C-alpha cells in the first residue's frame, strides 16, 4: 500500500496502537497484536524530557491553529514502478 499527501506527514505501521505505546513504560510490556495499525498524522510534536528536563524547543512544538490535512491510501505493487515517481504523478493529477 502507498500513503501519499501533498505536504509532509508523519505515519507508522505497527503491531501496537498509540494507546498501547503510551501505556507501556518498557518494550517488554507491549503485547504484539495480530493486525497492523496504520497511523497517519499531519504533524508530530518534537520529543523532550518533560518529566526531568525541559520540553521540546519552541520551534519543535505544535501550535494550536486551524489546519486542513488530506492524504490518499492506494494499492501498490513493485511492478508498478518507482514509488516516489508514482506518488509525484498522483499528486500532479489531484492538482488538475
Residue pairs with C-beta under 8 A, 6 or more apart in sequence:
1 73
1 74
1 75
1 76
2 73
2 74
2 75
2 76
2 83
2 86
2 87
3 9
3 11
3 38
3 40
3 71
3 72
3 73
4 71
4 72
4 74
4 87
4 90
4 91
5 40
5 69
5 70
5 71
5 72
6 70
6 91
6 94
6 95
7 42
7 69
9 40
9 41
9 42
9 69
9 71
10 40
10 41
10 42
10 43
10 44
11 38
11 39
11 40
11 41
12 37
12 38
12 39
13 36
13 37
13 38
13 39
14 21
14 36
14 37
14 39
15 32
15 33
15 34
15 35
15 36
15 37
16 30
16 32
16 33
16 37
17 33
17 37
18 39
20 30
20 31
20 33
21 30
23 29
24 30
38 73
40 71
42 67
42 69
43 62
45 56
45 60
45 61
45 62
46 56
46 57
46 60
46 61
47 56
48 54
48 55
48 56
48 57
49 55
55 61
72 90
72 94
74 90
76 83
76 86
80 86
